[in-house]
Amino acid sequence: MSFADLGLSDELLRAVSESGYTEPTPIQSQAIPPVLMMKDLIGIAQTGTGKTASFVLPMIDILAHGRSRARMPRSLILEPTRELAAQVAENFEKYGKYHKLSMALLIGGVNMGEQVAALEKGVDVLIATPGRLMDLFQRGKILLTGCSLLVIDEADRMLDMGFIPDIEEICTKLPAQRQTLLFSATMPAPIKKLADKFLSNPKQIEVSRPASANLSIEQAVVETSSRGKRDTLRGLLRAEDVTSALVFSNRKTTVRDLAQSLGRDGFKAGQIHGDMEQPERLRELDRFKAGEINILVASDVAARGLDVKGVSHVFNFDVPWHPDDYVHRIGRTGRGGATGKAITLVTPEDAEAIEAIEKLTGHKIARSGGSKPAAVREESDEPEAKPTRGRGRRAAPKAEAPARSEAAPASEALVAREPRTPREPRAPREPRTPHEVIPIDARPPRESRNDDRRPRRDERDDGPDEGWNGPIPSFLEVRLG
């Protein structure tokens, strides 16, 4: 099947062909015809399947007929993040270059005056994040009564970020007679409830099992320690055939520190996270796309929707807190039929998180036994042994003493170095009765040998990027009081 078989206009087919695409992906071939027939649609698809074009292409032909009016957009696309909204805008510019359609982008971090000026002229396509849209609506700068087509993209991400109440309120401002398209990687109960409430007899399309991982992505787990993670990552970046890579971390502070550390080690690395202003984020993305940097360290604010060609590797420096985020992170590689590699660094504390991911995806991830190259072991494991100089046995890495039988000789050596004759006590002690017991709380604290399990001070949790309003993942133990 070709794009010409889907009923698209000649101008649109020309733009698609000039973009280098010849055959539609499964979701595109199934979604475009019913959208052109003005039917409501629910699309369940994993990331990287061409989902964005499945609604952008038919929308361009639908909106080709009609006229926009001031402050009354003809169509609305809701996106959870600024990056996703900008990505959709790029798709409209690329595929709609032979159509005279006007477009406005409403996102935070951009001058509101310019956005209001664009709305005053009238727009055919309005791409917005819920927060900025509600802000302008409450200021009386926008009317939604003329919007005949609504797209709710990344609905499960909207749920995670707490946007569902905003979306419900936005839907009540739109005309009752409209076309609504909803796309999501998964279909949890709140999203199904939203679809039942605001979609009319929708056609449902599912191109793969929910939350399944892309089969064209080679996945692996590399076991390491909290102290050795950076050395392990550097070894992997040098040993693997990395042309361009995304490195994901759970914390914004870790993103900043890791990007700076890689830069000092000679890597061409950039960063993107929630504390950066929007123009700064876009500059980093442009540098990554242009090849000025080939490693982009990111928080989950960039995990969904980024469509950068040629990403060969995804590294999870931290195992994601939410299993769904793993699917979206690794989906940044292996896109458009290409292959890619996704490598996750795992410490002993991450065992439950990995189990949750494997349960969600139904896929057992290969461990580091055969996937970690010998060169990586030499580079990443050796630095773990350096702190032992001058610090004694406490700094010895856990990997070097996995069994008690190996620890016995060290213990005997320490005993052999003890003085052969006992020292005289400095002062006589008070005699104790045979039945006297020293309480546990009164005993001096013993030094832990598992220092490598303790997180560094600069690696402590400073909260998920962009805030967390969703349910607490089952693998996190939270105790109050």
C-alpha positions, 0 to 999 in steps of 0.5 A: 500500500502507498500513500496514494491509496489512502485518499490524500490530495496530490499536493499532500502526496507531493510533500510526503514524497519530498520528505522521503516517505513512500509507504505508510506505517501500519497506524497511518494506513489504518487511521488516515481513511477513517479520519478523512471520513470525519469519524472519531478515532482512538489510536493505541500505538507505541512510540516511533510508529508514525503516529503524529503523521497519522493525524497531521496528514488527514487534518491538512486535507480536511482544513484545506477547505474553509476559512479561519476567523480571529481568535477562533481556531478551526482545529485544536491539538493538545500535547502534554509537553512543549517539545511534543507541541513543537514537534507537531508544528514541524510536521505541519510545516513539512507536510503542509507547505503546498497548502495555505494553512495558518498555525499557532503554537501555544506553549509556556516559555514563549512570549505570550504577546506573539501568541496572542497576535497570531490568534488575532489573525485567525488560525486553522491549526492551534497546537497547545499545551493545556496549561497555556491554553487555559491561561489564554482562555481565562484571559478572554484571548481565545474562543473555542466555539468554532473548533470542529476537530480536536486531537488529544495526543499522548493521553496517558502522558496527560494522565501522568502529568495531571492534565485530565481535569484541564482536558475535560474542561477544555472539551466542554468549551468545544462544540458538541458536534465535532470530530475527536481523535485520541492517541495513547500508548496505553489505555488505563481506566481513566483514559477509557473513561475520558474516551467514553465521555467525549468521543462518539462511536469511535473507531479503535485502532491498535497496531501493537500490544499496549506498553510493548517494546519496539522489537527493532530495539536491542535491549540490555541491562548492565549491572554496576554500582551507584559509585561506578555508574559514571565510569560504566557509562563512559566505558559504554560510550567509548566501546559501543559504535555510538553515532548519536545517543540519548542518555536519560536520568531521573533527576534534573541535577544529575542531568546537569552534572552528568552532561558537564562531566562527559564534556570534561572527558572529551565527549560532545554532550549537551543537556535538556531538562525542565529547569531550562527555558524553552529557547535554550531547550530548542537550541540544544535540540537543534545542536543535537539534530545538526550533529554539533553534539552527538550525546544529549543528556535528558530528563523525562521531559524529553522522553516522549515525542522527540523525533530525531533521525539516526539516534543509534543508542539510548542509555538509561543512566537511571532506571525510570521511576515509572515502567511506562517511561522505559518504553517511551525512552527507548522508543527514541531509537529504532524509529522508522524501521531502523534498528537501535540499542537501549542499555540500562545501568542497573544497581542492586537497588533497581531490581524491583524496578526492572521486574516491573518493566519486564512485567509491563512489556512482557519481555525479559531484558538480557543481563550484562553477562554476555552483553557487556564488552570486555573493554567496558569491564576493564574501564568501568570496573577498574575505577571502582578499585581505586578508592581502596588506596588509603581507605582499607577494606571499606571502599572495596567494591561489592563485585569483588567480594561476592562470596564469604569464602573470598572474604575469609583470607582478608579477615585472617590477615587482619588477625595475624597483624594483631599484637601477639601479647595483649595490651594492658588496659588503660584504666580498670573497668567497673565490674559487671554482674554476670547477668548484666546486659548492654542494651543495643542502643547503648552500643557504639554504631558499627561502620557499614561495609556497604558504603557503595549502596548509599547514594551520593549527596549530589545524587539525591532525589530532587523530584521528577522533572516537571512535577509528578501528579500521577499514581505512585508506582508499585515498586516504590516503597513510601512510608509516612511518619 
